[in-house]
């Protein structure tokens, strides 16, 4: 569990770095992206400015951020599958629960109750 937690923290930092890069580039894009004209469908307007998205490198930046996010989810799933044998493990499972549905959080809470009985 400790190894997985360490991997998760490293991956989370990489994801946060990618998010910062995307946000910075997005500011430049948003400053140049004109409002959608009356009578033009938003999707068509967006497609017409794909060149601007690419000019700011957002296609690459968002792809990289999505890759890091998928890696983070993979580690979180491994953590979820690993038995929480200590309170540390329970805490790790609860910490990564934001990646999952409410039912997963309930399961982690049940693990915590069982661990307290040990």
N, C-alpha and C positions, 0 to 999 in steps of 0.2 A: 504494500500500500504506500509506503514511503517513497519508493522509486516512482510509482505512478503519480503521486502528488507532486514530486519534484518536476517530472515531465510536464504535468499540467501547468504548473506555475511558469515554466519556461515558455511553453506554447502560448499561454495567456499573455505574457509580455510581448511575444512576437505579434500576436493578433492586435494588441493595443497599439504597437508601433505602426502596424499597417493602417489601423483606423485613423491615427494621427495624420499619416501621409495622405490618406483619402480625403480627410476633412480639409487639409490645407489646399489640396488641388481643387476640391469642390468649391471653395470660396472663389477662386479665379474663374471657374466655369460659371458659377451662379452670377457673377458680376457681368459676364458677357452674354448670358442666355436671355434673349428677349422674351417678353410676355407672349403668350399665345394670342394671335390675332382673332378677332371676332369672326366666327364662321369656319374656323379651321379646327379640325379635331385635334385634341391634345396629343394623341399618338402620332399623327402625321407631322405635327409641329416638332415633336421630339425627334422623330426620324430625320427631319430636315436638318437638325443640328447635331447629328451624330459626329460630323466632322469636328465640331467644337469639343465634344466629349473626348474624342481621340487627341485633339490638339493639347488638351490638358493632361493626357496620359491616364485618364480615368478608367479606360477599358483595361489597361494592364494593372493599375492599382487595385481596382475592385476584384479582378480575377485573383490577384495575389492574396488579398484579404479573405476572399472566400475559401481559398486553399487552406490558409491558416485556420480558419474557422472549422473546416471539415476535420482537420487534424486534431483540433481541440475537442470536438465532439467524439472522435474516435477514442481519445484518451479518457474522456468522461465516461464513455460506455464501458471501457475496461475497468474503470474504478467502480462503476455500478455493479459489474459482474463479480468483483472481488469481495469476498466475505469480510465484513467489518468485525474484526476480532477484538478490537480495543476501542476506547472512546476516541482515540485519535482517528481511527478508521471511520467511525461514525461521523465525526466532524468533517472529514474529507468528503464523505458521501453527501453530507448535507451541503457542503460548500459548492459542489459541482451540480447540485440539484437544479440550479437555474437553467441548465441545459435541457431539462426534461419536463415532462408533464406533471401535473399535480399528483397523480397516482404514484409517481416515482418518489416524490417528496414524502408522501405518506409512508411508503415502504421504508425509506431511510429513517423516518421517525420511529417506526416499529423496531428497526434494528437497534436504534438508540435505547429504547425501552428494554430490549432483551439484553443489551450489553450492560446496562445498569444492574441487572439481576445477577450478573456473573460474580 
